[in-house]
């Protein structure tokens, strides 16, 4: 979870730095970043990564996938909504698996394992000795 939060913070800081660079490089001559513009950029960036932050905070098992979806497709409204819904859904409970162990008998004549009624090594009936005793 800490890794996802670190990646998310790194991406947010990187996007803000890229936005600052682009505004200085391609902005109007003498244009400066105002405190209001910077605050707006911070708020929009936090809102953009809200699904990834929720997933990391809830400790979702697929928080990395939600962060990737948010990062790559969040710019589309559908991708952002899908990431938000996915981050708010509950993780599925682990399914219990029942394992049945079949007991393998040994052949009374040769000692080989017998999966069925007859021994595959000597061909004798494995149940014959069990009935006699």
Phi and psi in degrees as GROMACS dihedral restraints (atoms count N, CA, C in turn):
[ dihedral_restraints ]
;  ai    aj    ak    al  type     phi  dphi    fc
    3     4     5     6     1   -64.4    20    10
    4     5     6     7     1   -32.9    20    10
    6     7     8     9     1   -65.1    20    10
    7     8     9    10     1   -43.0    20    10
    9    10    11    12     1   -65.2    20    10
   10    11    12    13     1   -41.6    20    10
   12    13    14    15     1   -64.2    20    10
   13    14    15    16     1   -42.1    20    10
   15    16    17    18     1   -62.9    20    10
   16    17    18    19     1   -42.0    20    10
   18    19    20    21     1   -64.6    20    10
   19    20    21    22     1   -43.0    20    10
   21    22    23    24     1   -62.4    20    10
   22    23    24    25     1   -45.1    20    10
   24    25    26    27     1   -63.6    20    10
   25    26    27    28     1   -41.2    20    10
   27    28    29    30     1   -61.9    20    10
   28    29    30    31     1   -41.4    20    10
   30    31    32    33     1   -67.1    20    10
   31    32    33    34     1   -40.9    20    10
   33    34    35    36     1   -61.6    20    10
   34    35    36    37     1   -47.0    20    10
   36    37    38    39     1   -64.5    20    10
   37    38    39    40     1   -40.3    20    10
   39    40    41    42     1   -62.9    20    10
   40    41    42    43     1   -42.5    20    10
   42    43    44    45     1   -65.9    20    10
   43    44    45    46     1   -39.0    20    10
   45    46    47    48     1   -65.8    20    10
   46    47    48    49     1   -40.7    20    10
   48    49    50    51     1   -64.4    20    10
   49    50    51    52     1   -41.3    20    10
   51    52    53    54     1   -63.3    20    10
   52    53    54    55     1   -42.0    20    10
   54    55    56    57     1   -62.4    20    10
   55    56    57    58     1   -40.7    20    10
   57    58    59    60     1   -64.3    20    10
   58    59    60    61     1   -45.2    20    10
   60    61    62    63     1   -61.0    20    10
   61    62    63    64     1   -45.7    20    10
   63    64    65    66     1   -65.6    20    10
   64    65    66    67     1   -35.8    20    10
   66    67    68    69     1   -70.0    20    10
   67    68    69    70     1   -35.3    20    10
   69    70    71    72     1   -74.8    20    10
   70    71    72    73     1   -41.0    20    10
   72    73    74    75     1   -71.7    20    10
   73    74    75    76     1   -45.3    20    10
   75    76    77    78     1  -110.8    20    10
   76    77    78    79     1     3.8    20    10
   78    79    80    81     1   -75.9    20    10
   79    80    81    82     1   179.2    20    10
   81    82    83    84     1   -68.6    20    10
   82    83    84    85     1   154.0    20    10
   84    85    86    87     1   -61.0    20    10
   85    86    87    88     1   130.7    20    10
   87    88    89    90     1    79.0    20    10
   88    89    90    91     1     3.4    20    10
   90    91    92    93     1   -75.1    20    10
   91    92    93    94     1   137.4    20    10
   93    94    95    96     1  -124.0    20    10
   94    95    96    97     1   156.9    20    10
   96    97    98    99     1   -78.5    20    10
   97    98    99   100     1   121.8    20    10
   99   100   101   102     1   -85.3    20    10
  100   101   102   103     1   156.8    20    10
  102   103   104   105     1   -59.1    20    10
  103   104   105   106     1   -34.9    20    10
  105   106   107   108     1   -67.6    20    10
  106   107   108   109     1   -40.9    20    10
  108   109   110   111     1   -65.6    20    10
  109   110   111   112     1   -39.6    20    10
  111   112   113   114     1   -66.2    20    10
  112   113   114   115     1   -43.7    20    10
  114   115   116   117     1   -63.2    20    10
  115   116   117   118     1   -39.8    20    10
  117   118   119   120     1   -63.2    20    10
  118   119   120   121     1   -40.3    20    10
  120   121   122   123     1   -64.6    20    10
  121   122   123   124     1   -39.5    20    10
  123   124   125   126     1   -64.4    20    10
  124   125   126   127     1   -45.5    20    10
  126   127   128   129     1   -63.4    20    10
  127   128   129   130     1   -44.8    20    10
  129   130   131   132     1   -65.1    20    10
  130   131   132   133     1   -37.2    20    10
  132   133   134   135     1   -67.5    20    10
  133   134   135   136     1   -41.6    20    10
  135   136   137   138     1   -64.1    20    10
  136   137   138   139     1   -43.1    20    10
  138   139   140   141     1   -64.3    20    10
  139   140   141   142     1   -36.3    20    10
  141   142   143   144     1   -62.4    20    10
  142   143   144   145     1   -41.3    20    10
  144   145   146   147     1   -95.8    20    10
  145   146   147   148     1    15.5    20    10
  147   148   149   150     1   -57.6    20    10
  148   149   150   151     1   -44.9    20    10
  150   151   152   153     1   -60.1    20    10
  151   152   153   154     1   -40.5    20    10
  153   154   155   156     1   -66.3    20    10
  154   155   156   157     1   -39.5    20    10
  156   157   158   159     1   -67.0    20    10
  157   158   159   160     1   -39.5    20    10
  159   160   161   162     1   -64.4    20    10
  160   161   162   163     1   -43.8    20    10
  162   163   164   165     1   -62.6    20    10
  163   164   165   166     1   -42.5    20    10
  165   166   167   168     1   -67.5    20    10
  166   167   168   169     1   -38.7    20    10
  168   169   170   171     1   -67.6    20    10
  169   170   171   172     1   -37.8    20    10
  171   172   173   174     1   -78.8    20    10
  172   173   174   175     1    -8.6    20    10
  174   175   176   177     1    69.9    20    10
  175   176   177   178     1    36.3    20    10
  177   178   179   180     1   -64.7    20    10
  178   179   180   181     1   145.5    20    10
  180   181   182   183     1   -69.2    20    10
  181   182   183   184     1   -22.7    20    10
  183   184   185   186     1  -115.1    20    10
  184   185   186   187     1    37.5    20    10
  186   187   188   189     1   -64.3    20    10
  187   188   189   190     1   -33.5    20    10
  189   190   191   192     1   -64.0    20    10
  190   191   192   193     1   -40.8    20    10
  192   193   194   195     1   -67.8    20    10
  193   194   195   196     1   -37.9    20    10
  195   196   197   198     1   -65.4    20    10
  196   197   198   199     1   -40.5    20    10
  198   199   200   201     1   -64.1    20    10
  199   200   201   202     1   -41.2    20    10
  201   202   203   204     1   -65.2    20    10
  202   203   204   205     1   -42.7    20    10
  204   205   206   207     1   -61.8    20    10
  205   206   207   208     1   -43.6    20    10
  207   208   209   210     1   -64.1    20    10
  208   209   210   211     1   -42.0    20    10
  210   211   212   213     1   -68.5    20    10
  211   212   213   214     1   -45.0    20    10
  213   214   215   216     1   -85.3    20    10
  214   215   216   217     1   -35.9    20    10
  216   217   218   219     1  -118.2    20    10
  217   218   219   220     1     6.0    20    10
  219   220   221   222     1   -66.2    20    10
  220   221   222   223     1   -23.8    20    10
  222   223   224   225     1   -66.9    20    10
  223   224   225   226     1   -23.0    20    10
  225   226   227   228     1   -86.0    20    10
  226   227   228   229     1   142.2    20    10
  228   229   230   231     1   -62.4    20    10
  229   230   231   232     1   -37.6    20    10
  231   232   233   234     1   -64.1    20    10
  232   233   234   235     1   -42.9    20    10
  234   235   236   237     1   -64.1    20    10
  235   236   237   238     1   -39.8    20    10
  237   238   239   240     1   -66.9    20    10
  238   239   240   241     1   -44.0    20    10
  240   241   242   243     1   -64.6    20    10
  241   242   243   244     1   -41.0    20    10
  243   244   245   246     1   -62.5    20    10
  244   245   246   247     1   -42.7    20    10
  246   247   248   249     1   -65.0    20    10
  247   248   249   250     1   -38.7    20    10
  249   250   251   252     1   -65.7    20    10
  250   251   252   253     1   -46.3    20    10
  252   253   254   255     1   -63.1    20    10
  253   254   255   256     1   -42.3    20    10
  255   256   257   258     1   -63.6    20    10
  256   257   258   259     1   -38.0    20    10
  258   259   260   261     1   -72.4    20    10
  259   260   261   262     1   -23.6    20    10
  261   262   263   264     1   -91.0    20    10
  262   263   264   265     1   -13.4    20    10
  264   265   266   267     1   -75.9    20    10
  265   266   267   268     1   155.5    20    10
  267   268   269   270     1   -82.7    20    10
  268   269   270   271     1   139.7    20    10
  270   271   272   273     1   -65.8    20    10
  271   272   273   274     1   143.3    20    10
  273   274   275   276     1   -67.9    20    10
  274   275   276   277     1   140.5    20    10
  276   277   278   279     1   -68.2    20    10
  277   278   279   280     1   142.7    20    10
  279   280   281   282     1   -60.7    20    10
  280   281   282   283     1   136.7    20    10
  282   283   284   285     1   -82.9    20    10
  283   284   285   286     1   134.3    20    10
  285   286   287   288     1   -79.1    20    10
  286   287   288   289     1   135.0    20    10
  288   289   290   291     1  -113.5    20    10
  289   290   291   292     1   126.5    20    10
  291   292   293   294     1   -98.0    20    10
  292   293   294   295     1   126.7    20    10
  294   295   296   297     1  -110.7    20    10
  295   296   297   298     1   126.4    20    10
  297   298   299   300     1  -104.2    20    10
  298   299   300   301     1   126.2    20    10
  300   301   302   303     1  -103.9    20    10
  301   302   303   304     1   123.8    20    10
  303   304   305   306     1   -93.3    20    10
  304   305   306   307     1   129.9    20    10
  306   307   308   309     1   -77.4    20    10
  307   308   309   310     1   130.8    20    10
  309   310   311   312     1  -103.1    20    10
  310   311   312   313     1   127.1    20    10
  312   313   314   315     1   -85.6    20    10
  313   314   315   316     1   162.6    20    10
  315   316   317   318     1  -106.6    20    10
  316   317   318   319     1   145.0    20    10
  318   319   320   321     1   -69.6    20    10
  319   320   321   322     1   129.7    20    10
  321   322   323   324     1   -68.7    20    10
  322   323   324   325     1   -20.4    20    10
  324   325   326   327     1   -87.3    20    10
  325   326   327   328     1   -52.2    20    10
  327   328   329   330     1  -110.1    20    10
  328   329   330   331     1   -14.6    20    10
  330   331   332   333     1    85.9    20    10
  331   332   333   334     1     2.6    20    10
  333   334   335   336     1   -73.9    20    10
  334   335   336   337     1   152.1    20    10
  336   337   338   339     1   -66.4    20    10
  337   338   339   340     1   138.1    20    10
  339   340   341   342     1  -117.5    20    10
  340   341   342   343     1   107.8    20    10
  342   343   344   345     1   -76.7    20    10
  343   344   345   346     1   -25.7    20    10
  345   346   347   348     1  -121.9    20    10
  346   347   348   349     1  -142.0    20    10
  348   349   350   351     1   -85.2    20    10
  349   350   351   352     1   -34.4    20    10
  351   352   353   354     1  -110.4    20    10
  352   353   354   355     1   147.4    20    10
  354   355   356   357     1   -73.1    20    10
  355   356   357   358     1   134.6    20    10
  357   358   359   360     1   -79.8    20    10
  358   359   360   361     1   -15.5    20    10
  360   361   362   363     1   -88.6    20    10
  361   362   363   364     1   -53.0    20    10
  363   364   365   366     1  -106.6    20    10
  364   365   366   367     1   -12.9    20    10
  366   367   368   369     1    82.3    20    10
  367   368   369   370     1     1.3    20    10
  369   370   371   372     1   -81.3    20    10
  370   371   372   373     1   157.6    20    10
  372   373   374   375     1   -76.0    20    10
  373   374   375   376     1   125.6    20    10
  375   376   377   378     1   -76.9    20    10
  376   377   378   379     1   -24.3    20    10
  378   379   380   381     1   -84.4    20    10
  379   380   381   382     1   -10.3    20    10
  381   382   383   384     1   -61.6    20    10
  382   383   384   385     1   -43.7    20    10
  384   385   386   387     1   -72.6    20    10
  385   386   387   388     1   -29.3    20    10
  387   388   389   390     1   -70.1    20    10
  388   389   390   391     1   -32.1    20    10
  390   391   392   393     1   -75.4    20    10
  391   392   393   394     1   -32.3    20    10
  393   394   395   396     1   -74.4    20    10
  394   395   396   397     1   -28.6    20    10
